[in-house]
Amino acid sequence: MTQAELQLCSLLLQEHFGEIVEKVGNSLLRTGPRPLRLLVGDTGLLPDQVKKALCVLIQHNLVRYEVQPRGSVEYEAQSERILRILRYPRYIYTAKTLYGDPGELLVEELLLHGHLSMSCAVARVADRLTETMEDGKTMDYSEVSSTFVRLADTHFIQRCLMVPESLQSAKAPPPPAPALAIAEKDMYVVPRLSLVGKGKRRHSCDEEVEGEHKAKRQKQEGGASETPPDDGIYWQVNLERFHQHFRDQALVSAVANRMDQTSSEVVRTMLRMSEVTTASGASHTQPLSSNEIFRSLPAGYNIGKQVLDQYLALLADDPLEFVGKSGDSGGGTYIVSILWASRAPPSPFQHPSLILLLLHRFGSRCARIFRLLLRKKHLEQKQVEDFAMIPAKEAKDMLYRMLSENLVSLQEIPKTPDHAPSRTFYLYTVNVMAAARMLLHRCYKSAANLMERRQHEMRENKRLLEKSQRVEAILASMQATGAEVAQLHEVEEMITGPERQQLETLKRNVNKIDASENQVDETIFVLESFIESTVKRP
């Protein structure tokens, strides 16, 4: 694990869970799997604090545990899962795009709490949606529940691992830590619940106090709350399914850029038909017949069967092989190539954001040399000068700059065994994997720098932000009690003109930093997908 990844993981843990959890997580990331006793000694925290921090990390699937042969339990941080916290806004936005506000809030609640039962998640989301509605309107549980079922059917959420029933009913002493498991067929099965009810609005302070007294009386009288019908069945967000969706969107966009919109819609239809049946690490989708694809096309695309066959033939004959033909039954069966298992995957440096990175860091001429080396594979310095049409002195300087940054590499091919420089060819080439890993490291560093800058901006303006929040709270309470316009205007003037301008500047800067974080994360996803697909090639 690189220093940049460790720094980014620490910042993410601190921002989302606080200093104590960050200390425990950072200790596990630096030292690897450790038992509780060594964790307490390394962090300098109280045993109860370390236990609670581990509970939080396990709840969010950021730490896993394993029972050792001697009976001790070791905890191990999952750095890849911690880095996914950076992508949470993208997961939530995707759920909103596909399933509307209920889908957005369901995914947000599951990410916020790590895992929840269906009844609890539906109730929370219904309450939040009711808060945003006009007075007199409420969100029904059944509507949120149907969105929950759709998310499970499309595998965007899945059930958490459970303690096997054999262990629960066994009379033998329990193991130091339970081994959790779940059958694959039950991973996306939604329990049959009749959730009846509507979302509730927040009560006033007096009603809340009265409700607390009532709850205390019930507790003293021995009354216990009813156990939910799905108690023990918890759900979590399936991040791999979201990554599969992002990858499918990238494939559709690539087809649209290379061919046309109709071709991209054909590929989108094929991906949608096999999105649930195709495993996340598969090299291609399940075979689909031409007749099935024709029946599944959107209603807006009025193309005939013969035209569809022509589009499929064009896609199959394209050199990039986005679509391949796997058989002749049913009018021909076709697959969508995902990981390019039968050929070399395309370079991630064709991605616009990475080309811009090369342009901004090294200039247009360096980017020209880089693209030339990608196309020609191996070139001598003189050949680079001739093909790129760049003077010898400038070409040498640019090649050495990229060589020092590990973007290009130098390969020696001696004519004689003594490796004499005068009898050796020196060929420049691009080690795409090494360059991709180097850029991925830089992206992690950039994301950490952006987070630190945002935290610095918030610290520098902490007093002003607290004042703004107090004024907004006063205005909200006065509006609720029906205050006059003059009184509201007087409260608004508590924030002076320069302070208001400073707040607007802060908001603009923070929005820019947030947008930059999202852009960096998109680049990280492209590089990680390329590295993963290259490693998985047979």
C-alpha positions in Angstrom: 0.0 0.0 0.0 1.5 3.3 -1.1 1.8 6.4 1.2 -0.7 8.3 -0.9 -3.3 5.6 -0.5 -2.6 5.4 3.3 -3.0 9.2 3.6 -6.3 9.2 1.6 -7.7 6.3 3.7 -6.9 8.2 6.9 -8.5 11.4 5.7 -11.7 9.5 4.6 -11.9 7.7 7.9 -11.4 10.9 9.9 -14.0 12.9 7.9 -16.7 10.2 8.1 -16.2 8.5 11.4 -14.0 10.8 13.6 -10.5 10.6 15.2 -10.9 7.4 17.3 -12.0 5.3 14.3 -9.3 6.9 12.2 -6.6 5.9 14.7 -7.8 2.3 14.8 -8.2 2.1 11.0 -4.8 3.7 10.4 -3.1 1.3 12.7 -4.6 -1.7 10.9 -3.6 -0.2 7.5 0.0 0.4 8.5 0.6 -2.9 10.3 -1.7 -5.4 8.7 -3.9 -8.0 10.6 -3.6 -7.6 14.4 -5.5 -8.9 17.4 -7.3 -6.6 19.8 -4.5 -6.6 22.4 -1.9 -5.2 20.0 -4.4 -2.7 18.6 -5.0 -1.3 22.1 -1.2 -1.0 22.7 -0.5 0.6 19.3 -3.2 3.2 19.4 -3.0 4.1 23.1 -6.8 4.1 23.4 -8.9 2.4 26.0 -10.0 -1.1 25.2 -13.7 -0.1 25.1 -12.9 2.7 22.6 -11.0 0.3 20.3 -13.9 -2.2 20.5 -16.5 0.4 19.6 -14.3 1.6 16.7 -13.9 -1.9 15.4 -17.7 -2.4 15.6 -18.2 0.8 13.5 -15.6 -0.4 10.9 -17.1 -3.9 10.7 -20.6 -2.4 10.5 -19.5 -0.6 7.3 -17.5 -3.5 5.9 -14.2 -1.6 6.2 -12.7 -4.3 8.5 -13.0 -8.0 8.4 -12.0 -10.5 11.1 -10.7 -14.1 11.1 -10.3 -16.7 13.8 -6.7 -18.0 14.0 -5.9 -21.7 14.6 -5.0 -21.0 18.2 -8.4 -19.3 18.9 -7.4 -15.6 18.7 -9.3 -13.2 16.4 -7.3 -10.9 14.1 -8.7 -7.8 12.4 -7.7 -6.6 9.0 -8.5 -3.3 7.3 -9.8 -3.4 3.7 -8.1 -0.5 2.0 -9.9 -0.9 -1.3 -13.3 -0.7 0.5 -12.2 2.4 2.4 -11.2 4.2 -0.8 -14.7 3.5 -2.1 -16.0 6.1 0.4 -14.7 8.7 -2.1 -17.3 7.4 -4.6 -20.3 7.5 -2.4 -21.8 10.7 -4.0 -21.6 9.0 -7.4 -23.5 5.9 -6.1 -26.2 8.1 -4.6 -26.6 10.2 -7.8 -26.8 7.0 -9.9 -29.6 5.6 -7.7 -31.4 8.9 -8.0 -31.1 8.8 -11.8 -32.4 5.3 -12.1 -35.0 5.1 -9.3 -35.9 8.7 -8.3 -35.9 10.2 -4.8 -36.8 7.0 -2.9 -33.9 5.1 -4.6 -31.5 7.9 -3.8 -32.5 8.1 -0.1 -32.5 4.3 0.3 -28.9 4.0 -1.0 -27.9 7.0 1.1 -29.3 5.5 4.3 -27.6 2.1 3.6 -24.3 3.8 3.0 -24.7 6.0 6.0 -25.5 3.1 8.4 -23.4 0.3 6.8 -26.4 -2.0 6.8 -30.1 -1.8 7.7 -33.1 -4.1 7.8 -35.7 -3.4 5.1 -38.4 -2.3 7.5 -36.0 0.2 9.2 -34.7 1.6 5.9 -38.2 2.0 4.4 -39.5 3.8 7.6 -36.5 6.2 7.6 -36.8 7.1 3.9 -40.6 7.6 4.2 -40.1 10.0 7.1 -37.4 11.9 5.2 -39.6 12.2 2.1 -42.6 13.3 4.1 -40.5 16.1 5.6 -40.0 17.5 2.1 -43.7 17.4 1.1 -46.3 20.0 1.5 -48.4 20.0 4.7 -51.1 17.4 4.6 -49.2 15.1 2.3 -47.3 12.0 3.4 -45.2 9.3 1.7 -46.7 5.8 1.9 -44.5 2.9 3.0 -45.7 0.8 0.0 -44.1 3.2 -2.5 -40.7 3.1 -0.8 -41.0 -0.6 -0.4 -41.6 -1.2 -4.1 -38.4 0.9 -4.9 -36.5 -1.3 -2.4 -37.7 -4.4 -4.2 -36.6 -3.0 -7.6 -33.1 -2.2 -6.2 -32.8 -5.8 -4.9 -34.1 -7.3 -8.2 -31.5 -5.4 -10.2 -28.8 -6.4 -7.6 -27.9 -2.8 -6.5 -28.5 -3.9 -2.9 -27.9 -7.3 -1.4 -28.4 -9.1 1.9 -25.5 -9.2 4.4 -23.9 -12.4 5.5 -25.6 -14.1 8.5 -24.8 -16.5 11.3 -25.8 -20.0 10.0 -28.9 -21.4 11.8 -26.9 -24.5 12.7 -24.6 -22.4 15.0 -27.6 -20.6 16.5 -29.3 -23.8 17.5 -26.1 -25.7 18.6 -25.7 -26.4 22.3 -21.9 -26.4 22.1 -20.0 -23.2 23.3 -19.9 -20.6 20.6 -16.6 -19.9 18.7 -14.6 -16.7 19.5 -16.1 -15.1 16.4 -19.0 -16.5 14.2 -18.3 -17.5 10.6 -20.9 -15.6 8.5 -22.3 -17.1 5.3 -25.3 -16.9 3.0 -26.4 -18.9 0.0 -26.0 -17.2 -3.3 -29.6 -17.9 -4.3 -30.8 -16.0 -1.2 -28.5 -13.0 -1.7 -31.2 -10.9 -3.4 -34.4 -12.5 -2.0 -36.6 -9.8 -0.4 -38.6 -11.0 2.6 -42.4 -10.9 2.1 -43.4 -8.0 4.4 -46.7 -6.1 4.5 -45.3 -2.7 5.5 -48.3 -0.5 6.2 -47.9 3.1 7.3 -47.0 6.5 6.2 -44.0 8.8 6.8 -44.1 11.0 9.9 -43.0 14.6 10.4 -40.8 15.7 13.2 -42.7 16.9 16.2 -42.2 20.1 18.1 -40.0 20.3 21.2 -42.9 19.9 23.6 -44.3 16.9 21.8 -40.8 15.3 21.7 -40.4 15.7 25.5 -43.9 14.3 26.0 -43.1 11.3 23.8 -39.9 10.7 25.8 -41.8 10.6 29.1 -44.3 8.2 27.5 -41.6 5.9 26.3 -40.0 5.9 29.8 -43.3 5.0 31.4 -43.8 2.1 29.0 -40.3 0.9 29.8 -40.9 1.1 33.5 -44.2 -0.8 33.1 -42.4 -3.6 31.3 -43.8 -2.9 27.9 -41.4 -3.8 25.1 -41.5 -2.6 21.5 -42.5 -5.1 18.9 -39.8 -7.1 17.1 -39.8 -6.2 13.4 -40.9 -9.0 11.1 -37.5 -9.0 9.2 -35.3 -8.9 12.4 -31.9 -10.3 11.6 -32.1 -9.8 7.8 -29.9 -6.9 6.9 -29.1 -5.2 3.6 -26.1 -3.4 2.2 -25.2 -1.6 -1.0 -23.7 -3.8 -3.7 -20.8 -1.6 -4.9 -19.6 -4.1 -7.6 -23.1 -3.8 -9.2 -22.7 0.0 -9.4 -19.2 -0.4 -10.9 -20.7 -2.7 -13.5 -23.2 0.0 -14.3 -20.5 2.6 -14.6 -18.5 0.3 -16.9 -21.6 -0.4 -19.1 -22.2 3.4 -19.4 -18.6 3.8 -20.5 -19.0 1.1 -23.2 -22.2 2.7 -24.5 -20.5 6.1 -24.7 -17.5 4.6 -26.5 -19.8 2.9 -29.1 -21.7 6.2 -29.6 -18.5 8.1 -30.2 -17.1 5.6 -32.6 -20.3 4.8 -34.6 -23.7 6.4 -34.0 -26.5 6.7 -31.5 -28.5 3.7 -32.8 -25.5 1.4 -32.4 -25.0 2.6 -28.9 -28.7 1.9 -28.1 -28.3 -1.7 -29.5 -25.3 -2.2 -27.1 -27.2 -0.6 -24.2 -30.2 -3.0 -24.8 -27.8 -6.0 -24.8 -26.2 -4.8 -21.6 -29.5 -4.2 -19.9 -30.8 -7.7 -20.9 -27.8 -9.4 -19.3 -27.0 -7.0 -16.4 -28.3 -9.4 -13.7 -27.1 -12.6 -15.3 -23.5 -11.4 -16.1 -21.0 -11.7 -13.2 -19.1 -8.5 -12.3 -15.7 -10.1 -13.4 -16.9 -11.8 -16.5 -15.1 -11.1 -19.8 -18.3 -10.9 -21.8 -22.1 -11.0 -21.4 -24.3 -14.0 -21.9 -25.1 -14.9 -25.5 -28.2 -13.1 -26.8 -30.1 -14.0 -30.0 -30.9 -11.4 -32.6 -34.7 -12.0 -32.1 -34.4 -11.4 -28.3 -32.5 -8.1 -28.9 -35.1 -7.0 -31.4 -38.0 -7.6 -29.0 -36.2 -5.8 -26.2 -35.3 -2.6 -28.1 -36.9 0.6 -26.7 -40.3 1.6 -28.2 -38.8 4.9 -29.6 -36.4 3.1 -31.9 -38.5 2.0 -34.9 -35.9 0.0 -36.8 -36.7 -3.2 -38.6 -35.3 -6.7 -37.9 -33.1 -6.5 -41.1 -31.7 -3.1 -40.1 -30.9 -4.5 -36.6 -29.0 -7.4 -38.2 -27.0 -5.0 -40.2 -26.1 -3.0 -37.1 -25.1 -6.2 -35.3 -22.9 -7.2 -38.2 -21.2 -3.8 -38.3 -20.5 -4.0 -34.6 -19.1 -7.5 -34.9 -16.9 -6.6 -37.8 -15.5 -3.4 -36.1 -11.8 -3.8 -35.2 -12.4 -2.8 -31.6 -14.8 -5.8 -31.3 -17.3 -4.3 -28.8 -19.7 -7.0 -30.0 -18.8 -10.5 -31.0 -20.8 -13.2 -32.7 -20.9 -16.5 -30.8 -23.4 -18.6 -32.8 -26.0 -18.8 -35.6 -29.1 -20.0 -33.7 -32.1 -17.7 -33.3 -31.0 -15.4 -36.2 -27.4 -15.3 -34.7 -26.3 -15.0 -31.1 -24.1 -12.1 -30.0 -22.1 -11.1 -26.9 -20.7 -7.8 -25.6 -17.0 -8.0 -24.9 -16.3 -6.4 -21.5 -12.7 -7.2 -20.4 -11.3 -7.7 -23.9 -10.2 -11.2 -22.8 -9.3 -12.3 -26.4 -7.2 -9.2 -27.2 -5.2 -6.4 -25.7 -7.5 -3.9 -23.9 -7.5 -0.3 -25.2 -5.1 2.0 -23.5 -6.6 4.2 -20.8 -4.6 7.1 -22.2 -7.3 7.4 -24.9 -9.6 8.7 -22.2 -10.1 12.5 -22.5 -9.2 13.3 -18.9 -5.9 11.5 -19.1 -5.0 13.2 -22.4 -5.8 16.5 -20.7 -3.5 15.5 -17.8 -0.6 14.9 -20.2 -1.3 18.2 -22.0 -1.4 20.3 -18.8 1.6 18.7 -17.2 4.0 18.3 -20.2 2.5 20.3 -23.0 1.1 19.4 -26.4 4.4 18.3 -27.9 5.0 15.7 -25.1 1.5 14.5 -25.6 2.2 14.1 -29.3 5.4 12.0 -28.6 3.5 9.9 -26.1 0.7 9.1 -28.6 3.3 8.3 -31.2 5.0 5.8 -28.9 1.7 4.2 -28.1 1.0 3.7 -31.8 4.5 2.7 -33.0 5.4 0.7 -29.8 9.3 1.1 -30.1 11.2 4.0 -31.6 14.7 5.4 -31.4 15.3 9.0 -30.5 16.0 9.9 -34.2 12.8 8.2 -35.3 10.8 10.1 -32.6 12.3 13.4 -33.9 11.4 12.6 -37.5 7.9 11.2 -36.9 6.9 13.9 -34.4 8.5 16.7 -36.5 10.2 18.2 -33.4 13.8 19.5 -33.3 16.4 17.1 -31.8 17.2 19.2 -28.7 13.5 19.6 -27.7 12.7 16.0 -28.5 15.6 14.8 -26.3 14.5 17.1 -23.4 10.9 15.9 -23.6 11.8 12.2 -23.7 14.1 12.6 -20.7 11.3 14.5 -18.8 8.8 11.7 -19.4 11.5 9.1 -18.7 12.1 10.7 -15.3 8.4 10.6 -14.5 8.1 6.9 -15.5 5.7 7.7 -18.3 8.1 6.2 -20.9 10.8 3.6 -20.5 14.1 2.9 -22.3 14.9 -0.6 -23.7 18.5 -1.6 -24.7 19.0 -4.0 -27.6 22.8 -4.8 -27.9 24.3 -5.9 -31.1 27.3 -7.6 -29.3 27.5 -9.3 -25.9 29.7 -6.5 -24.4 26.8 -4.0 -24.4 29.0 -1.3 -25.9 27.0 2.0 -26.3 28.2 2.4 -29.9 26.8 -1.0 -30.8 23.5 -0.9 -28.9 20.0 0.2 -30.0 18.2 2.4 -27.5 14.4 2.2 -28.0 11.9 4.3 -26.3 8.6 2.6 -25.4 5.5 3.1 -23.2 5.0 0.6 -20.4 1.3 1.2 -20.2 0.7 -0.7 -17.0 3.5 1.1 -15.1 2.3 4.5 -16.4 -1.2 3.7 -15.4 -0.1 2.7 -11.9 2.0 5.9 -11.6 -1.0 8.0 -12.7 -3.3 6.1 -10.2 -0.8 7.0 -7.4 -0.9 10.7 -8.5 -4.7 10.6 -8.5 -4.8 9.3 -4.9 -2.4 12.0 -3.9 -4.6 14.7 -5.7 -7.7 13.4 -3.9 -6.0 13.6 -0.6 -4.7 17.2 -1.3 -8.2 18.3 -2.3 -9.7 16.9 0.9 -7.0 18.7 3.0 -7.7 21.9 1.2 -11.4 21.7 1.8 -10.9 21.0 5.5 -8.5 24.0 5.6 -11.1 26.3 4.0 -13.7 25.1 6.6 -11.3 25.6 9.5 -10.3 29.1 8.4 -14.0 30.2 8.2 -15.3 28.2 11.1 -16.5 31.3 13.1 -18.3 32.8 10.1 -20.0 29.5 9.3 -21.2 29.1 12.9 -22.6 32.6 12.8 -24.4 31.9 9.5 -26.0 28.8 10.9 -27.2 30.6 14.1 -28.8 33.3 11.9 -30.5 30.7 9.7 -31.9 28.9 12.8 -33.3 32.2 14.2 -34.9 33.0 10.8 -36.4 29.6 10.6 -37.9 29.8 14.1 -39.2 33.3 13.5 -40.8 32.3 10.1 -42.5 29.4 11.9 -44.1 31.7 14.5 -45.2 34.2 11.8 -42.8 37.1 12.4 -43.1 40.3 10.4 -41.0 41.1 7.4 -39.2 44.0 9.1 -38.1 41.7 12.0 -36.8 39.1 9.5 -34.9 41.8 7.7 -33.3 43.0 10.9 -32.1 39.5 11.7 -30.7 39.0 8.2 -28.6 42.2 8.7 -26.7 40.5 11.5 -24.4 39.2 8.7 -22.7 42.2 7.1 -22.0 42.7 3.4 -18.3 41.7 3.5 -19.2 38.6 5.6 -21.9 37.6 3.1 -19.4 38.0 0.2 -16.9 35.9 2.1 -19.5 33.2 2.6 -20.3 33.2 -1.2 -16.6 32.9 -2.0 -16.3 30.0 0.5 -19.3 28.2 -1.0 -17.9 28.7 -4.5 -14.5 27.3 -3.6 -15.9 24.3 -1.7 -18.2 23.5 -4.7 -15.1 23.6 -7.0 -13.2 21.3 -4.7 -16.1 18.8 -4.6 -16.4 18.8 -8.4 -12.7 18.3 -8.6 -12.9 15.3 -6.2 -15.6 13.7 -8.4 -13.5 14.2 -11.5 -10.5 12.7 -9.9 -12.6 9.7 -8.8 -13.8 9.2 -12.3 -10.2 9.1 -13.5 -9.4 6.6 -10.7 -12.2 4.4 -11.8 -10.9 4.4 -15.4 -7.4 3.5 -14.3 -8.5 0.8 -11.9 -10.8 -0.7 -14.5 -8.0 -0.9 -17.0 -5.5 -2.4 -14.5 -8.1 -4.9 -13.3 -9.1 -6.0 -16.9 -5.4 -6.3 -17.9 -4.5 -8.5 -14.8 -7.6 -10.7 -15.5 -6.5 -11.5 -19.1 -5.6 -15.2 -19.5 
